[in-house]
Amino acid sequence: MKNLLSYLLLAILLFASNLIAQENYTVNDEQLSLKTEVEGTITLLWNTIDGEYRYFIQKENTITELKNTRVDKTYTEEYKQVLKENTSDASLSVKKLKLTNASLKPFFIEYNSLKDVNYTVEEKSIQLKLRLGAFVGITNTIYSKNPTNQILPALGIDFEIVDDYKLKRHSLVVQFKQTFESSEYKYSASEFSLNYRFKFVKKEKLDVFINTKIAAYKHEVIPSLNGDLELVQTTADSFSALLNFGIGADYALGNGYLTFLYGDIVSVVEGSYGEFPVDFSLGYKLNL
């Protein structure tokens, strides 16, 4: 099972890497890797750089950044003037434009269509990319036997697949989590799980999401007392289709995200041992 999951993670990594289309550009002596959103007489380029969405217009061989600088709590909207100057030969209004893909893309397409009657747009179906993260945390394993409700340390890694184009509020996460024994309770567990995340709050730098654990394979080391009241440890392996829910947040920082998760708060399938759930983790994930 572990080998199978390892091969699956490798396949996901290779698949996602091949689907990320971006090129390197030099803009004002800055080396940038940018994605092409709209291509034509004017081309819309963008990427998330150091946790910030940045947009550029390319006309002929000139690339200009579209900026919206904040001065004294007021946004100056320089991008509107840049777009106005580059599309002055067409009757287009920039008044209601926002500095987002969703707002800029129709504007670029409309201008390109006015300048070229044969202009067509090839719609992208997906724009996958991969994020790799590591985390540390604590848990009281409420869905496994824990008679004295001990808090145990845990750490793990996440492989997250996101779609920046059509499914911005959704992602899939393959996670490995290792729970360690403590001096008071000799329980430990290794778990591979498949998770779905719905981002019900999505801002430029902050995502807040519901985490649903869909399925998990778990290897547990469980302590117990034998007839002579001696401590013995037994092992158990299980594969379960779950519906465990948690809540978390990602905050853009550097070339990735600071990430927090309060996991396994409630389960539709698993029965708990009646304790209040304690399953917190904090980590960081990189954009690959």
PyRosetta script that sets phi, psi and omega in degrees:
from pyrosetta import init, pose_from_sequence

init()
pose = pose_from_sequence("MKNLLSYLLLAILLFASNLIAQENYTVNDEQLSLKTEVEGTITLLWNTIDGEYRYFIQKENTITELKNTRVDKTYTEEYKQVLKENTSDASLSVKKLKLTNASLKPFFIEYNSLKDVNYTVEEKSIQLKLRLGAFVGITNTIYSKNPTNQILPALGIDFEIVDDYKLKRHSLVVQFKQTFESSEYKYSASEFSLNYRFKFVKKEKLDVFINTKIAAYKHEVIPSLNGDLELVQTTADSFSALLNFGIGADYALGNGYLTFLYGDIVSVVEGSYGEFPVDFSLGYKLNL")
pose.set_psi(1, -44.0)
pose.set_omega(1, -179.6)
pose.set_phi(2, -63.4)
pose.set_psi(2, -40.6)
pose.set_omega(2, 177.9)
pose.set_phi(3, -63.5)
pose.set_psi(3, -40.2)
pose.set_omega(3, 179.0)
pose.set_phi(4, -60.7)
pose.set_psi(4, -45.0)
pose.set_omega(4, -179.9)
pose.set_phi(5, -66.3)
pose.set_psi(5, -35.2)
pose.set_omega(5, 177.5)
pose.set_phi(6, -63.1)
pose.set_psi(6, -44.5)
pose.set_omega(6, 178.2)
pose.set_phi(7, -64.2)
pose.set_psi(7, -36.9)
pose.set_omega(7, 179.2)
pose.set_phi(8, -63.3)
pose.set_psi(8, -44.9)
pose.set_omega(8, 179.1)
pose.set_phi(9, -62.2)
pose.set_psi(9, -40.9)
pose.set_omega(9, 178.8)
pose.set_phi(10, -64.3)
pose.set_psi(10, -41.7)
pose.set_omega(10, 179.0)
pose.set_phi(11, -64.0)
pose.set_psi(11, -40.9)
pose.set_omega(11, 178.4)
pose.set_phi(12, -62.7)
pose.set_psi(12, -43.8)
pose.set_omega(12, -180.0)
pose.set_phi(13, -59.5)
pose.set_psi(13, -48.3)
pose.set_omega(13, -179.5)
pose.set_phi(14, -65.9)
pose.set_psi(14, -41.1)
pose.set_omega(14, -179.1)
pose.set_phi(15, -63.2)
pose.set_psi(15, -46.5)
pose.set_omega(15, -178.3)
pose.set_phi(16, -66.7)
pose.set_psi(16, -39.2)
pose.set_omega(16, -178.8)
pose.set_phi(17, -62.9)
pose.set_psi(17, -37.7)
pose.set_omega(17, -178.9)
pose.set_phi(18, -71.3)
pose.set_psi(18, -19.2)
pose.set_omega(18, -176.6)
pose.set_phi(19, -95.2)
pose.set_psi(19, -3.2)
pose.set_omega(19, -179.0)
pose.set_phi(20, -91.2)
pose.set_psi(20, 105.0)
pose.set_omega(20, -176.6)
pose.set_phi(21, -97.0)
pose.set_psi(21, 113.9)
pose.set_omega(21, 176.3)
pose.set_phi(22, -155.3)
pose.set_psi(22, 155.3)
pose.set_omega(22, -177.7)
pose.set_phi(23, -129.0)
pose.set_psi(23, 161.8)
pose.set_omega(23, 179.8)
pose.set_phi(24, -93.2)
pose.set_psi(24, 136.5)
pose.set_omega(24, -179.9)
pose.set_phi(25, -134.1)
pose.set_psi(25, 156.8)
pose.set_omega(25, 172.0)
pose.set_phi(26, -112.5)
pose.set_psi(26, 117.8)
pose.set_omega(26, -179.4)
pose.set_phi(27, -125.8)
pose.set_psi(27, 114.4)
pose.set_omega(27, -178.6)
pose.set_phi(28, 52.0)
pose.set_psi(28, 47.2)
pose.set_omega(28, 178.0)
pose.set_phi(29, 67.3)
pose.set_psi(29, 13.4)
pose.set_omega(29, 177.6)
pose.set_phi(30, -106.8)
pose.set_psi(30, 127.4)
pose.set_omega(30, 178.8)
pose.set_phi(31, -84.5)
pose.set_psi(31, 120.0)
pose.set_omega(31, -175.3)
pose.set_phi(32, -130.9)
pose.set_psi(32, 141.9)
pose.set_omega(32, 172.6)
pose.set_phi(33, -100.8)
pose.set_psi(33, 114.6)
pose.set_omega(33, -171.8)
pose.set_phi(34, -123.5)
pose.set_psi(34, 149.5)
pose.set_omega(34, 176.6)
pose.set_phi(35, -98.6)
pose.set_psi(35, 146.9)
pose.set_omega(35, 177.4)
pose.set_phi(36, -95.0)
pose.set_psi(36, 116.4)
pose.set_omega(36, 179.4)
pose.set_phi(37, -92.8)
pose.set_psi(37, -44.1)
pose.set_omega(37, 177.4)
pose.set_phi(38, -136.3)
pose.set_psi(38, 134.2)
pose.set_omega(38, -179.7)
pose.set_phi(39, -120.6)
pose.set_psi(39, 135.8)
pose.set_omega(39, -179.9)
pose.set_phi(40, 170.4)
pose.set_psi(40, -151.3)
pose.set_omega(40, 177.4)
pose.set_phi(41, -56.0)
pose.set_psi(41, -42.0)
pose.set_omega(41, 165.9)
pose.set_phi(42, -117.0)
pose.set_psi(42, 136.5)
pose.set_omega(42, -176.3)
pose.set_phi(43, -114.5)
pose.set_psi(43, 134.7)
pose.set_omega(43, 177.8)
pose.set_phi(44, -98.0)
pose.set_psi(44, 119.4)
pose.set_omega(44, 178.0)
pose.set_phi(45, -115.4)
pose.set_psi(45, 149.0)
pose.set_omega(45, -179.9)
pose.set_phi(46, -162.7)
pose.set_psi(46, 166.6)
pose.set_omega(46, 169.2)
pose.set_phi(47, -172.4)
pose.set_psi(47, 167.4)
pose.set_omega(47, 172.7)
pose.set_phi(48, -96.4)
pose.set_psi(48, 114.7)
pose.set_omega(48, -174.6)
pose.set_phi(49, -122.9)
pose.set_psi(49, 120.4)
pose.set_omega(49, -176.7)
pose.set_phi(50, 52.5)
pose.set_psi(50, 41.9)
pose.set_omega(50, 176.6)
pose.set_phi(51, 76.9)
pose.set_psi(51, 7.2)
pose.set_omega(51, -177.6)
pose.set_phi(52, -120.4)
pose.set_psi(52, 133.5)
pose.set_omega(52, 175.3)
pose.set_phi(53, -75.6)
pose.set_psi(53, 125.1)
pose.set_omega(53, 179.2)
pose.set_phi(54, -125.8)
pose.set_psi(54, 138.9)
pose.set_omega(54, -174.0)
pose.set_phi(55, -125.9)
pose.set_psi(55, 147.4)
pose.set_omega(55, -176.9)
pose.set_phi(56, -140.7)
pose.set_psi(56, 149.0)
pose.set_omega(56, 172.6)
pose.set_phi(57, -111.9)
pose.set_psi(57, 132.1)
pose.set_omega(57, 176.0)
pose.set_phi(58, -114.2)
pose.set_psi(58, 122.1)
pose.set_omega(58, 176.3)
pose.set_phi(59, -129.2)
pose.set_psi(59, 119.0)
pose.set_omega(59, -169.5)
pose.set_phi(60, 56.4)
pose.set_psi(60, -119.1)
pose.set_omega(60, -177.2)
pose.set_phi(61, -106.5)
pose.set_psi(61, 11.5)
pose.set_omega(61, -177.2)
pose.set_phi(62, -105.9)
pose.set_psi(62, 129.2)
pose.set_omega(62, 177.5)
pose.set_phi(63, -114.3)
pose.set_psi(63, 126.7)
pose.set_omega(63, -179.0)
pose.set_phi(64, -125.8)
pose.set_psi(64, 133.6)
pose.set_omega(64, 179.0)
pose.set_phi(65, -76.8)
pose.set_psi(65, 141.6)
pose.set_omega(65, 175.4)
pose.set_phi(66, -95.8)
pose.set_psi(66, 115.0)
pose.set_omega(66, -173.1)
pose.set_phi(67, -118.7)
pose.set_psi(67, 157.0)
pose.set_omega(67, 174.7)
pose.set_phi(68, -141.4)
pose.set_psi(68, 76.6)
pose.set_omega(68, -173.2)
pose.set_phi(69, -72.9)
pose.set_psi(69, 140.2)
pose.set_omega(69, 177.7)
pose.set_phi(70, -98.0)
pose.set_psi(70, 122.6)
pose.set_omega(70, 179.1)
pose.set_phi(71, -128.6)
pose.set_psi(71, 119.4)
pose.set_omega(71, 179.8)
pose.set_phi(72, 50.8)
pose.set_psi(72, 49.6)
pose.set_omega(72, 176.4)
pose.set_phi(73, 67.9)
pose.set_psi(73, 11.9)
pose.set_omega(73, 178.7)
pose.set_phi(74, -123.0)
pose.set_psi(74, 133.8)
pose.set_omega(74, 177.8)
pose.set_phi(75, -86.0)
pose.set_psi(75, 132.3)
pose.set_omega(75, -173.7)
pose.set_phi(76, -85.3)
pose.set_psi(76, -17.6)
pose.set_omega(76, 174.6)
pose.set_phi(77, 55.1)
pose.set_psi(77, 47.2)
pose.set_omega(77, 177.7)
pose.set_phi(78, -60.6)
pose.set_psi(78, -28.5)
pose.set_omega(78, -176.4)
pose.set_phi(79, -59.7)
pose.set_psi(79, -30.6)
pose.set_omega(79, -179.8)
pose.set_phi(80, -66.6)
pose.set_psi(80, -40.3)
pose.set_omega(80, 178.7)
pose.set_phi(81, -67.6)
pose.set_psi(81, -39.5)
pose.set_omega(81, 178.6)
pose.set_phi(82, -62.1)
pose.set_psi(82, -44.6)
pose.set_omega(82, 179.9)
pose.set_phi(83, -67.7)
pose.set_psi(83, -38.0)
pose.set_omega(83, 178.9)
pose.set_phi(84, -62.0)
pose.set_psi(84, -42.8)
pose.set_omega(84, -179.8)
pose.set_phi(85, -67.5)
pose.set_psi(85, -36.7)
pose.set_omega(85, -177.3)
pose.set_phi(86, -81.8)
pose.set_psi(86, -10.2)
pose.set_omega(86, 179.7)
pose.set_phi(87, -126.4)
pose.set_psi(87, 27.4)
pose.set_omega(87, -176.3)
pose.set_phi(88, -66.2)
pose.set_psi(88, -16.2)
pose.set_omega(88, 179.7)
pose.set_phi(89, -90.1)
pose.set_psi(89, 14.3)
pose.set_omega(89, 176.9)
pose.set_phi(90, -139.2)
pose.set_psi(90, 152.8)
pose.set_omega(90, -178.7)
pose.set_phi(91, -87.9)
pose.set_psi(91, 80.5)
pose.set_omega(91, 179.8)
pose.set_phi(92, -126.9)
pose.set_psi(92, 139.7)
pose.set_omega(92, 178.5)
pose.set_phi(93, -98.9)
pose.set_psi(93, 136.8)
pose.set_omega(93, 177.9)
pose.set_phi(94, -105.2)
pose.set_psi(94, 4.3)
pose.set_omega(94, -172.0)
pose.set_phi(95, -57.4)
pose.set_psi(95, -44.0)
pose.set_omega(95, -174.1)
pose.set_phi(96, -97.6)
pose.set_psi(96, 6.4)
pose.set_omega(96, -178.0)
pose.set_phi(97, -69.9)
pose.set_psi(97, 137.5)
pose.set_omega(97, 172.5)
pose.set_phi(98, -111.0)
pose.set_psi(98, 156.3)
pose.set_omega(98, -178.3)
pose.set_phi(99, -86.3)
pose.set_psi(99, 68.6)
pose.set_omega(99, 177.6)
pose.set_phi(100, -141.1)
pose.set_psi(100, 158.3)
pose.set_omega(100, 176.4)
pose.set_phi(101, -58.4)
pose.set_psi(101, -43.5)
pose.set_omega(101, -175.7)
pose.set_phi(102, -62.3)
pose.set_psi(102, -32.1)
pose.set_omega(102, -179.3)
pose.set_phi(103, -88.6)
pose.set_psi(103, -41.4)
pose.set_omega(103, -175.9)
pose.set_phi(104, -71.8)
pose.set_psi(104, -37.9)
pose.set_omega(104, -174.1)
pose.set_phi(105, -57.0)
pose.set_psi(105, -50.0)
pose.set_omega(105, 178.8)
pose.set_phi(106, -61.2)
pose.set_psi(106, -34.4)
pose.set_omega(106, 178.6)
pose.set_phi(107, -63.6)
pose.set_psi(107, -46.7)
pose.set_omega(107, 179.4)
pose.set_phi(108, -63.5)
pose.set_psi(108, -42.8)
pose.set_omega(108, -179.8)
pose.set_phi(109, -64.0)
pose.set_psi(109, -41.7)
pose.set_omega(109, -179.0)
pose.set_phi(110, -64.2)
pose.set_psi(110, -43.4)
pose.set_omega(110, 178.5)
pose.set_phi(111, -63.2)
pose.set_psi(111, -46.8)
pose.set_omega(111, -179.4)
pose.set_phi(112, -61.2)
pose.set_psi(112, -35.9)
pose.set_omega(112, 178.6)
pose.set_phi(113, -68.1)
pose.set_psi(113, -35.3)
pose.set_omega(113, 178.2)
pose.set_phi(114, -69.7)
pose.set_psi(114, -32.3)
pose.set_omega(114, -177.8)
pose.set_phi(115, -86.4)
pose.set_psi(115, -17.0)
pose.set_omega(115, -178.3)
pose.set_phi(116, -144.1)
pose.set_psi(116, 108.0)
pose.set_omega(116, -176.8)
pose.set_phi(117, -64.7)
pose.set_psi(117, -20.4)
pose.set_omega(117, -179.8)
pose.set_phi(118, -94.9)
pose.set_psi(118, 8.1)
pose.set_omega(118, -175.9)
pose.set_phi(119, -69.2)
pose.set_psi(119, 131.8)
pose.set_omega(119, 176.3)
pose.set_phi(120, -131.8)
pose.set_psi(120, 155.4)
pose.set_omega(120, -178.8)
pose.set_phi(121, -116.0)
pose.set_psi(121, 126.9)
pose.set_omega(121, 175.1)
pose.set_phi(122, -91.9)
pose.set_psi(122, 108.8)
pose.set_omega(122, -177.8)
pose.set_phi(123, -69.7)
pose.set_psi(123, 132.2)
pose.set_omega(123, 176.4)
pose.set_phi(124, -83.9)
pose.set_psi(124, 138.5)
pose.set_omega(124, -180.0)
pose.set_phi(125, -89.1)
pose.set_psi(125, -39.2)
pose.set_omega(125, 179.6)
pose.set_phi(126, -143.9)
pose.set_psi(126, 158.9)
pose.set_omega(126, 176.6)
pose.set_phi(127, -144.3)
pose.set_psi(127, 72.1)
pose.set_omega(127, -172.6)
pose.set_phi(128, -76.8)
pose.set_psi(128, 146.3)
pose.set_omega(128, 166.7)
pose.set_phi(129, -147.3)
pose.set_psi(129, 165.5)
pose.set_omega(129, -173.0)
pose.set_phi(130, -116.0)
pose.set_psi(130, 140.7)
pose.set_omega(130, 172.3)
pose.set_phi(131, -120.5)
pose.set_psi(131, 136.4)
pose.set_omega(131, -179.6)
pose.set_phi(132, -118.6)
pose.set_psi(132, 125.5)
pose.set_omega(132, -177.0)
pose.set_phi(133, -135.9)
pose.set_psi(133, 164.3)
pose.set_omega(133, 175.0)
pose.set_phi(134, -132.3)
pose.set_psi(134, 150.0)
pose.set_omega(134, -177.2)
pose.set_phi(135, -147.1)
pose.set_psi(135, 159.3)
pose.set_omega(135, 172.0)
pose.set_phi(136, -128.2)
pose.set_psi(136, 155.7)
pose.set_omega(136, -178.7)
pose.set_phi(137, -171.5)
pose.set_psi(137, -168.6)
pose.set_omega(137, 177.2)
pose.set_phi(138, -135.4)
pose.set_psi(138, 154.4)
pose.set_omega(138, 179.4)
pose.set_phi(139, -154.7)
pose.set_psi(139, 150.4)
pose.set_omega(139, 172.3)
pose.set_phi(140, -109.5)
pose.set_psi(140, 14.3)
pose.set_omega(140, 172.0)
pose.set_phi(141, 43.2)
pose.set_psi(141, 58.8)
pose.set_omega(141, -172.8)
pose.set_phi(142, -67.9)
pose.set_psi(142, -13.3)
pose.set_omega(142, 178.5)
pose.set_phi(143, -98.3)
pose.set_psi(143, 6.3)
pose.set_omega(143, 172.3)
pose.set_phi(144, -125.7)
pose.set_psi(144, 157.7)
pose.set_omega(144, -176.1)
pose.set_phi(145, -64.2)
pose.set_psi(145, 125.9)
pose.set_omega(145, 179.8)
pose.set_phi(146, -148.3)
pose.set_psi(146, 78.9)
pose.set_omega(146, -167.9)
pose.set_phi(147, -56.0)
pose.set_psi(147, -35.1)
pose.set_omega(147, -176.7)
pose.set_phi(148, -106.3)
pose.set_psi(148, 14.0)
pose.set_omega(148, 176.7)
pose.set_phi(149, 53.1)
pose.set_psi(149, 50.2)
pose.set_omega(149, 179.7)
pose.set_phi(150, -74.1)
pose.set_psi(150, 144.3)
pose.set_omega(150, 174.4)
pose.set_phi(151, -92.8)
pose.set_psi(151, 123.3)
pose.set_omega(151, -175.2)
pose.set_phi(152, -113.9)
pose.set_psi(152, 146.8)
pose.set_omega(152, 177.5)
pose.set_phi(153, -77.4)
pose.set_psi(153, 153.4)
pose.set_omega(153, 179.6)
pose.set_phi(154, -148.4)
pose.set_psi(154, 155.5)
pose.set_omega(154, 172.1)
pose.set_phi(155, -151.1)
pose.set_psi(155, 166.2)
pose.set_omega(155, -178.9)
pose.set_phi(156, -177.5)
pose.set_psi(156, -173.5)
pose.set_omega(156, 178.9)
pose.set_phi(157, -133.0)
pose.set_psi(157, 151.3)
pose.set_omega(157, 177.5)
pose.set_phi(158, -123.0)
pose.set_psi(158, 138.1)
pose.set_omega(158, 166.0)
pose.set_phi(159, -114.8)
pose.set_psi(159, 111.7)
pose.set_omega(159, -176.5)
pose.set_phi(160, -111.3)
pose.set_psi(160, 131.6)
pose.set_omega(160, 176.4)
pose.set_phi(161, -106.9)
pose.set_psi(161, 122.7)
pose.set_omega(161, -179.5)
pose.set_phi(162, -124.4)
pose.set_psi(162, 157.7)
pose.set_omega(162, 176.8)
pose.set_phi(163, -122.2)
pose.set_psi(163, 111.2)
pose.set_omega(163, -176.5)
pose.set_phi(164, -79.1)
pose.set_psi(164, -4.2)
pose.set_omega(164, -171.0)
pose.set_phi(165, -105.3)
pose.set_psi(165, -63.9)
pose.set_omega(165, -174.5)
pose.set_phi(166, -106.4)
pose.set_psi(166, -22.9)
pose.set_omega(166, -175.2)
pose.set_phi(167, -123.0)
pose.set_psi(167, 53.8)
pose.set_omega(167, -173.8)
pose.set_phi(168, -64.4)
pose.set_psi(168, -25.4)
pose.set_omega(168, -177.7)
pose.set_phi(169, -91.5)
pose.set_psi(169, 3.4)
pose.set_omega(169, -173.6)
pose.set_phi(170, -125.9)
pose.set_psi(170, 149.0)
pose.set_omega(170, 172.8)
pose.set_phi(171, -157.0)
pose.set_psi(171, 159.7)
pose.set_omega(171, 174.2)
pose.set_phi(172, -115.5)
pose.set_psi(172, 140.1)
pose.set_omega(172, -178.4)
pose.set_phi(173, -128.9)
pose.set_psi(173, 125.3)
pose.set_omega(173, 168.5)
pose.set_phi(174, -99.7)
pose.set_psi(174, 121.5)
pose.set_omega(174, -172.3)
pose.set_phi(175, -123.7)
pose.set_psi(175, 140.2)
pose.set_omega(175, 167.0)
pose.set_phi(176, -113.7)
pose.set_psi(176, 129.7)
pose.set_omega(176, -178.9)
pose.set_phi(177, -131.3)
pose.set_psi(177, 128.6)
pose.set_omega(177, 177.8)
pose.set_phi(178, -112.6)
pose.set_psi(178, 120.4)
pose.set_omega(178, 174.9)
pose.set_phi(179, -100.8)
pose.set_psi(179, 131.3)
pose.set_omega(179, -174.3)
pose.set_phi(180, -104.6)
pose.set_psi(180, 150.5)
pose.set_omega(180, 176.1)
pose.set_phi(181, -71.0)
pose.set_psi(181, 158.5)
pose.set_omega(181, 173.2)
pose.set_phi(182, -116.0)
pose.set_psi(182, 174.9)
pose.set_omega(182, 179.3)
pose.set_phi(183, -67.0)
pose.set_psi(183, -25.4)
pose.set_omega(183, -179.1)
pose.set_phi(184, -87.7)
pose.set_psi(184, -26.2)
pose.set_omega(184, -174.6)
pose.set_phi(185, -143.2)
pose.set_psi(185, 116.1)
pose.set_omega(185, -172.2)
pose.set_phi(186, -88.8)
pose.set_psi(186, 48.0)
pose.set_omega(186, 177.2)
pose.set_phi(187, -104.4)
pose.set_psi(187, 141.4)
pose.set_omega(187, 173.5)
pose.set_phi(188, -147.3)
pose.set_psi(188, 160.2)
pose.set_omega(188, -177.6)
pose.set_phi(189, -154.8)
pose.set_psi(189, 143.8)
pose.set_omega(189, 172.3)
pose.set_phi(190, -117.4)
pose.set_psi(190, 127.2)
pose.set_omega(190, -174.0)
pose.set_phi(191, -134.9)
pose.set_psi(191, 129.4)
pose.set_omega(191, 167.4)
pose.set_phi(192, -104.5)
pose.set_psi(192, 132.5)
pose.set_omega(192, -179.1)
pose.set_phi(193, -140.8)
pose.set_psi(193, 154.1)
pose.set_omega(193, 173.8)
pose.set_phi(194, -109.1)
pose.set_psi(194, 127.2)
pose.set_omega(194, -174.2)
pose.set_phi(195, -127.9)
pose.set_psi(195, 147.7)
pose.set_omega(195, 173.7)
pose.set_phi(196, -116.1)
pose.set_psi(196, 135.2)
pose.set_omega(196, -179.8)
pose.set_phi(197, -121.7)
pose.set_psi(197, 129.4)
pose.set_omega(197, 174.6)
pose.set_phi(198, -110.1)
pose.set_psi(198, 120.9)
pose.set_omega(198, -175.7)
pose.set_phi(199, -92.7)
pose.set_psi(199, 93.1)
pose.set_omega(199, -176.2)
pose.set_phi(200, -79.1)
pose.set_psi(200, -15.7)
pose.set_omega(200, 168.4)
pose.set_phi(201, -122.1)
pose.set_psi(201, 122.1)
pose.set_omega(201, -179.7)
pose.set_phi(202, -134.7)
pose.set_psi(202, 105.7)
pose.set_omega(202, 178.5)
pose.set_phi(203, -114.5)
pose.set_psi(203, 178.7)
pose.set_omega(203, -177.8)
pose.set_phi(204, -60.0)
pose.set_psi(204, -39.0)
pose.set_omega(204, -177.5)
pose.set_phi(205, -118.1)
pose.set_psi(205, -7.2)
pose.set_omega(205, -174.7)
pose.set_phi(206, -131.5)
pose.set_psi(206, 128.9)
pose.set_omega(206, 170.4)
pose.set_phi(207, -118.5)
pose.set_psi(207, 134.7)
pose.set_omega(207, 172.1)
pose.set_phi(208, -119.3)
pose.set_psi(208, 130.5)
pose.set_omega(208, -169.3)
pose.set_phi(209, -137.5)
pose.set_psi(209, 156.9)
pose.set_omega(209, 167.7)
pose.set_phi(210, -94.7)
pose.set_psi(210, 127.5)
pose.set_omega(210, 178.1)
pose.set_phi(211, -102.0)
pose.set_psi(211, 124.1)
pose.set_omega(211, 177.5)
pose.set_phi(212, -114.0)
pose.set_psi(212, 116.0)
pose.set_omega(212, 176.2)
pose.set_phi(213, -82.1)
pose.set_psi(213, 112.3)
pose.set_omega(213, -173.6)
pose.set_phi(214, -83.2)
pose.set_psi(214, -46.0)
pose.set_omega(214, -177.7)
pose.set_phi(215, -152.3)
pose.set_psi(215, 154.6)
pose.set_omega(215, -177.9)
pose.set_phi(216, -151.9)
pose.set_psi(216, 142.6)
pose.set_omega(216, 168.5)
pose.set_phi(217, -109.4)
pose.set_psi(217, 128.1)
pose.set_omega(217, -175.1)
pose.set_phi(218, -131.5)
pose.set_psi(218, 134.2)
pose.set_omega(218, 172.1)
pose.set_phi(219, -113.3)
pose.set_psi(219, 117.5)
pose.set_omega(219, -175.0)
pose.set_phi(220, -115.2)
pose.set_psi(220, 145.2)
pose.set_omega(220, 168.9)
pose.set_phi(221, -111.9)
pose.set_psi(221, 114.0)
pose.set_omega(221, -169.0)
pose.set_phi(222, -114.4)
pose.set_psi(222, 125.2)
pose.set_omega(222, 179.2)
pose.set_phi(223, -84.8)
pose.set_psi(223, 149.2)
pose.set_omega(223, 175.8)
pose.set_phi(224, -158.7)
pose.set_psi(224, 169.2)
pose.set_omega(224, 178.6)
pose.set_phi(225, -106.3)
pose.set_psi(225, 135.4)
pose.set_omega(225, 177.4)
pose.set_phi(226, -88.0)
pose.set_psi(226, -171.6)
pose.set_omega(226, -176.7)
pose.set_phi(227, -62.2)
pose.set_psi(227, -25.3)
pose.set_omega(227, 178.9)
pose.set_phi(228, -93.7)
pose.set_psi(228, 13.9)
pose.set_omega(228, -179.1)
pose.set_phi(229, 58.9)
pose.set_psi(229, 32.7)
pose.set_omega(229, 174.5)
pose.set_phi(230, -98.7)
pose.set_psi(230, 143.6)
pose.set_omega(230, -179.4)
pose.set_phi(231, -74.8)
pose.set_psi(231, 124.8)
pose.set_omega(231, 175.1)
pose.set_phi(232, -127.0)
pose.set_psi(232, 158.0)
pose.set_omega(232, -179.9)
pose.set_phi(233, -123.1)
pose.set_psi(233, 132.2)
pose.set_omega(233, 176.6)
pose.set_phi(234, -118.5)
pose.set_psi(234, 158.8)
pose.set_omega(234, 179.9)
pose.set_phi(235, -113.9)
pose.set_psi(235, 152.8)
pose.set_omega(235, 178.9)
pose.set_phi(236, -145.7)
pose.set_psi(236, 137.3)
pose.set_omega(236, 177.2)
pose.set_phi(237, -118.8)
pose.set_psi(237, 139.3)
pose.set_omega(237, -179.5)
pose.set_phi(238, -148.3)
pose.set_psi(238, 148.2)
pose.set_omega(238, 172.3)
pose.set_phi(239, -127.3)
pose.set_psi(239, 121.5)
pose.set_omega(239, -172.1)
pose.set_phi(240, -131.0)
pose.set_psi(240, 143.2)
pose.set_omega(240, 167.9)
pose.set_phi(241, -89.5)
pose.set_psi(241, 113.3)
pose.set_omega(241, -170.6)
pose.set_phi(242, -115.0)
pose.set_psi(242, 166.9)
pose.set_omega(242, 166.3)
pose.set_phi(243, -139.8)
pose.set_psi(243, 71.6)
pose.set_omega(243, 177.9)
pose.set_phi(244, -96.7)
pose.set_psi(244, 135.6)
pose.set_omega(244, -175.3)
pose.set_phi(245, -116.9)
pose.set_psi(245, 143.4)
pose.set_omega(245, 174.6)
pose.set_phi(246, -145.5)
pose.set_psi(246, -179.0)
pose.set_omega(246, 179.8)
pose.set_phi(247, -136.2)
pose.set_psi(247, 145.3)
pose.set_omega(247, -177.6)
pose.set_phi(248, -154.1)
pose.set_psi(248, 179.3)
pose.set_omega(248, -178.9)
pose.set_phi(249, -150.0)
pose.set_psi(249, 146.9)
pose.set_omega(249, 173.2)
pose.set_phi(250, -120.6)
pose.set_psi(250, 132.8)
pose.set_omega(250, 176.9)
pose.set_phi(251, -121.9)
pose.set_psi(251, 122.8)
pose.set_omega(251, -177.2)
pose.set_phi(252, -62.7)
pose.set_psi(252, 128.0)
pose.set_omega(252, -178.6)
pose.set_phi(253, -152.7)
pose.set_psi(253, 117.8)
pose.set_omega(253, -177.3)
pose.set_phi(254, 63.9)
pose.set_psi(254, -139.2)
pose.set_omega(254, 178.8)
pose.set_phi(255, -92.1)
pose.set_psi(255, 43.6)
pose.set_omega(255, -178.8)
pose.set_phi(256, 179.2)
pose.set_psi(256, -148.8)
pose.set_omega(256, -173.2)
pose.set_phi(257, -141.6)
pose.set_psi(257, 135.6)
pose.set_omega(257, 165.9)
pose.set_phi(258, -79.4)
pose.set_psi(258, 127.5)
pose.set_omega(258, -170.9)
pose.set_phi(259, -126.9)
pose.set_psi(259, 138.5)
pose.set_omega(259, 179.5)
pose.set_phi(260, -127.5)
pose.set_psi(260, 140.6)
pose.set_omega(260, 178.6)
pose.set_phi(261, -140.7)
pose.set_psi(261, 131.1)
pose.set_omega(261, 168.0)
pose.set_phi(262, -107.7)
pose.set_psi(262, 97.8)
pose.set_omega(262, -168.6)
pose.set_phi(263, -98.4)
pose.set_psi(263, 165.0)
pose.set_omega(263, 173.9)
pose.set_phi(264, 50.2)
pose.set_psi(264, 44.5)
pose.set_omega(264, 179.8)
pose.set_phi(265, -70.1)
pose.set_psi(265, -42.5)
pose.set_omega(265, -178.9)
pose.set_phi(266, -146.0)
pose.set_psi(266, 149.7)
pose.set_omega(266, -179.3)
pose.set_phi(267, -130.0)
pose.set_psi(267, 138.9)
pose.set_omega(267, 175.9)
pose.set_phi(268, -79.7)
pose.set_psi(268, -32.3)
pose.set_omega(268, -172.7)
pose.set_phi(269, -100.8)
pose.set_psi(269, -49.9)
pose.set_omega(269, -173.2)
pose.set_phi(270, -78.9)
pose.set_psi(270, 144.5)
pose.set_omega(270, 174.6)
pose.set_phi(271, -96.3)
pose.set_psi(271, 133.6)
pose.set_omega(271, 179.2)
pose.set_phi(272, -90.0)
pose.set_psi(272, 175.3)
pose.set_omega(272, 178.8)
pose.set_phi(273, -100.0)
pose.set_psi(273, 21.9)
pose.set_omega(273, 172.3)
pose.set_phi(274, 85.2)
pose.set_psi(274, 0.7)
pose.set_omega(274, -179.9)
pose.set_phi(275, -88.7)
pose.set_psi(275, 158.8)
pose.set_omega(275, 175.3)
pose.set_phi(276, -71.1)
pose.set_psi(276, 131.3)
pose.set_omega(276, -175.2)
pose.set_phi(277, -69.0)
pose.set_psi(277, 127.7)
pose.set_omega(277, 173.0)
pose.set_phi(278, -123.8)
pose.set_psi(278, 104.0)
pose.set_omega(278, -178.6)
pose.set_phi(279, -150.0)
pose.set_psi(279, 82.5)
pose.set_omega(279, -175.2)
pose.set_phi(280, -113.3)
pose.set_psi(280, 141.1)
pose.set_omega(280, 175.0)
pose.set_phi(281, -143.2)
pose.set_psi(281, 149.7)
pose.set_omega(281, 178.8)
pose.set_phi(282, -135.1)
pose.set_psi(282, 133.7)
pose.set_omega(282, -177.7)
pose.set_phi(283, -158.8)
pose.set_psi(283, -167.8)
pose.set_omega(283, -179.5)
pose.set_phi(284, -142.5)
pose.set_psi(284, 138.3)
pose.set_omega(284, 178.2)
pose.set_phi(285, -129.5)
pose.set_psi(285, 143.6)
pose.set_omega(285, -176.6)
pose.set_phi(286, -101.4)
pose.set_psi(286, 145.7)
pose.set_omega(286, 168.6)
pose.set_phi(287, -78.6)
pose.set_psi(287, 124.8)
pose.set_omega(287, 179.5)
pose.set_phi(288, -99.1)
pose.dump_pdb("model.pdb")
